[in-house]
Amino acid sequence: MAKPKMNEMKAMLAATAGKATSGRPVPVDAPAPVAAAAAPAAPETLTSKGRSGTRAGKKIVSIYIDESYHDELKIFAIRRKMSMEGMVKHALNEWLAGQGMPPAA
């Protein structure tokens, strides 16, 4: 399909001005939608690979569990004022200690 020329594009835009995609007229003087203000980014020190300094040199470990079990773990973590990540790190370190290995996290 050939690319439309600039004059053709201007003509198409002029023909559709004041109409919504449904074909109903739209007030021409309607205010433009306001974009949500972006939250200011937290200052982070990034490494050369673009990771934050706390994640540099680390790999992610993830598992899939049943949704109901995930919900129970989340409740368990909230009641103990822990993050899910902190709780899983603690459990992993306890298991490693039982194996005679140093903590991983």
C-alpha positions in Angstrom: 0.0 0.0 0.0 1.4 3.4 -1.0 2.1 5.9 1.7 -0.4 8.8 1.7 1.0 12.2 0.7 1.1 15.0 3.2 -1.7 16.9 1.3 -3.9 13.8 1.4 -3.3 13.3 5.1 -4.2 17.0 5.8 -7.4 16.5 3.8 -8.4 13.4 5.7 -7.7 15.2 9.0 -9.8 18.2 7.9 -12.7 15.9 6.9 -12.7 14.2 10.3 -12.2 17.3 12.4 -14.9 17.6 15.0 -16.0 13.9 14.8 -15.4 11.1 17.1 -14.6 7.6 15.8 -18.2 6.7 16.2 -19.2 9.4 13.7 -20.9 11.6 16.4 -19.8 15.3 16.5 -17.4 16.3 19.2 -17.2 19.9 20.4 -14.2 21.5 18.7 -13.4 23.6 21.8 -13.4 20.6 24.2 -10.5 20.7 26.6 -7.7 18.3 25.8 -7.5 15.3 28.2 -5.1 15.9 31.0 -2.4 13.3 31.4 -1.8 11.9 34.9 1.2 13.5 36.6 4.0 11.0 36.7 5.4 10.3 40.2 8.9 11.6 40.6 11.4 8.8 40.2 13.2 7.8 43.4 16.9 8.5 43.1 18.7 5.2 42.4 22.3 4.4 41.6 22.3 2.4 38.4 25.0 0.0 37.4 26.4 -0.2 33.8 23.7 -2.9 33.0 20.9 -0.6 34.2 20.2 -2.4 37.5 19.9 -0.6 40.8 22.9 -1.0 43.1 21.1 -3.4 45.4 20.4 -5.8 42.6 23.8 -5.7 40.9 25.4 -9.1 40.6 22.2 -11.0 41.7 19.8 -13.3 39.8 16.1 -13.6 40.3 14.6 -16.9 41.5 10.9 -17.3 41.0 8.3 -20.1 41.5 4.7 -20.6 40.6 2.3 -21.6 43.4 -1.4 -21.9 43.7 -3.2 -18.6 44.1 -4.8 -19.6 47.5 -1.4 -20.5 48.9 0.0 -17.2 47.6 -2.8 -15.3 49.4 -2.1 -17.1 52.6 1.6 -16.4 52.4 0.9 -12.7 51.7 -1.4 -12.5 54.8 1.3 -14.3 56.8 3.9 -11.7 55.7 1.7 -8.7 56.4 0.9 -9.9 59.9 4.6 -10.2 60.6 5.3 -6.8 58.9 7.6 -8.5 56.4 7.7 -8.3 52.6 7.1 -11.5 50.6 10.7 -11.2 49.4 12.0 -10.9 52.9 10.0 -13.9 54.0 11.2 -16.1 51.1 14.8 -15.0 51.7 14.4 -16.0 55.3 13.0 -19.4 54.4 15.7 -20.0 51.8 18.4 -19.1 54.3 16.9 -21.4 57.0 16.9 -24.3 54.5 20.5 -23.6 53.4 21.6 -23.5 57.0 20.0 -27.0 57.5 22.1 -28.2 54.6 25.3 -26.8 56.1 25.6 -24.0 53.6 26.1 -20.2 54.1 23.1 -17.9 53.7 22.4 -16.8 50.1 20.5 -13.6 50.7 
